Amino acid sequence: MQAPSPDSFVLDPGLRKECEEAIRAGSKSFLAASMLLPGSARSAARALYAFCRAADDLIDESEDPAEGLREIRARLDAIYLGTPRDHPADRAFVAVVEHYAIPRALPAALIEGFEWDVENRTYRNCDELCAYSARVASTVGVMMTLIMGVCDRAVLARAADLGLAMQLTNIARDVGEDARRGRIYLPLDWLEEAGIDPQAFLADPRACPAMRATTERLLDAAHILYARAMTGIAGLPLSCRTAIRSAALIYREIGREIELAGHDSVTMRAHTSTRRKLELIARAAATPFLFQPVSTEPAHPEVRFLVEAAAAGRIHAPSGFDAKAGRMIELMALSENRRREANA
């Protein structure tokens, strides 16, 4: 089955407004990036965000988080039965699920990640941390890729990479904030190698040299993932590239701000100014044609189940004039660049 065009989805105006309000209240960065998507993809992306936000809020605001998890799973069951609860986010998301044939394994994995948070899990190594990040972040990247009409395994793998990179950036940014909430996400083996006692750090969070070095190490891992993930943008429809490249650049900039602060995420929390976000969006808009081919490197082991779930039974190429014309223009430009280099 081929993924539908990102230009054919229509959401009820009332639901569209509810989803827009949810994203406006919840994430300015996601709101800015979504504004750059074509209309129907924008509506679907916001519906996806609204459901993810509703699920997170239900668990966070529940007196019994375990009961919140049971409730959101029941709501997901109802969505996949085609009988959503009378909640705007659910009614909007069922439209996305049905139109784009979103496999249940993807939102189910997201909810599993929320469950790991409720259990206050810690992660022994970076692979375990990536397993968590795959659930709370890569799931969204993979669903977004389907919404944009793309189901190629290589592009899906790069979307999953971008989710991992963004979540590792989040964790690097929130080291101190998480510690003050009694949480630690950094790999325990990294802390041990740095001579940091996790319990002592939670009791008295300090931006010591060892913690700064560990934060830098996490950002180094994110940088590798960003570099690979950015190649996947060339596999997206032209109309969607600016939005995704903007989101990636804005998130990567958070890592740069952490670096400028000497990797101190304990006494301060890095953020990207509105002016800088606009500069990065302008940069993304100025480079719609990406000459670097999509990396075919295998997906990270912890995200492969997401890629396979999304790609199962689908044709492996984006469809429509937009995707074909964009690729043809890129090949022509690349050929011209090579010709000039040869004649130089």
Protein Blocks (a to p, Z undefined) as FASTA:
>chain_A
ZZddfklcccdfklmmmmmmmmmmmomklmmmmmmpcfklmmmmmmmmmmmmmmmmmmmm
pmblmlmmmmmmmmmmmmmnopacfdfklmmmmmmmmmnopafklmmmmmmmmmmmmnop
acfblklmmmmmmmmmmmmmmmmmmmnopabfklmmmmmmmmmmmmmmmmmmmmmmmmmn
opafbdfklmmmnopafklmmmmgcfdfklmmmmmmmmmmmmmmmmmmmmmmmmpcfklm
mmmmmmmmmmmmmmmmmmmnoopaklpccdddfklmmmmmmmmmmmmbcfbdcdfbdcdf
klmmmmmmmmgopacbdedjklmmmmmmmmmmmmmmmmmmmmZZ
